[in-house]
């Protein structure tokens, strides 16, 4: 059965379980593809944290008789791009070519996904690079603040772990671990392929069937993702550091993308900290001069996502910065947003959303992402409709529900962050 939406996105389920999405866009002679697998870092155990990331780094470095160099030469010889990445909720292979070469590069992606060889020298190299990244993050005040908040908020849930893993876990991963993870989750009934560009639906179906049709799911069912509950237990996390500024961060356990409150929280995050016209930027940086940087973060996640506001501020302003951030959240809970402020936030988020669907790569990414998260391609239209329907009463009710007592994360010189906690 093929499902068609306007704009024309076709959804087809292949006989081996692959979900294929095709957006016909003849405007440019470019085709972009995204292959999503439900195999992100939340599918790891604590002992093998960083496994999906390591897999993404080495999966393009050898397959079915091709070396890393030969794969790179195949891609570069036609001016294409091919890469892999791991996120919290999914694994992703991305490719882009001119139309004439798309079949060849998609076939290469098929080899990589189905028959990776995981060369030992490449595993060792990528482990060293991952260790460098992990150590580098430990020197960045924002990352220190965010990591300690995430660990406090999520406790034993996989979201507490960095996608990179830790120095201990990444060092202990083996080729056998990679093979086991690949054999468990890389199977056609766990895959979404999203294609956008100058290609017709029958051509796309025939091409994917030719490359992936022989890929069959094993008889055993996929493992059930049985994750622990996330208990809300706000606490203070302080990390003394020899910095020239303080990072002040407040975090709240928000909603998952499937929750009815997700849209409203996304809008509140936009209002608070998205861009130079956002509430936090105007009030705390432009008017008060308190912030070197200030923003809000609310990611789209399968499971409850952190709603975070943060500020980089002078050491002497650490206490007042914390007070002002708390006050801004309190205002959301006690004062309804004005019609003008609410509409401005809606216009901003909808404008940015529209701009995020301009290229074939963005289109393939967006629809594949919605499908792998379980939202379906219909969510594209639902997102805009639901944003438009949020009113001030609903916004304040959701703020009251989710933005209560925060987790506090402070990074900076010891005297400054200690005094801020006492105020």
Protein Blocks (a to p, Z undefined) as FASTA:
>chain_A
ZZdddddddddddfkopacdddddfkbccdcdddddddbfklpcfklgoklmmmmmmmmn
ogehiafklmmmmmmmnopacdddddfkbccddddddfklmmmmmmmmmmmmmmcgkiak
lmmmmmmmmmmmmmmmmmmmklmmmmmmmmmmnomafklpcfklpfklmmmpcfklmmmm
mmmmmcfklcccddedjddfklmmmmmmmmmmmpccdfbdcddddddddddddddddddd
ddfbdcdddddddddfkbmklmmmmmmmmmmmgcjkbmklmmmmmmnopafbdcdddddd
fbdcdddddddddfklmmmmmmmmmmmmmmmmmmccdfklmmmmmmmmmmmmmmmmmbmk
lmmmmmmmmmmnonojmlmmmmmmmmmmpcfklmmmmmmmmmmcddddddddfklmmmmm
mZZ
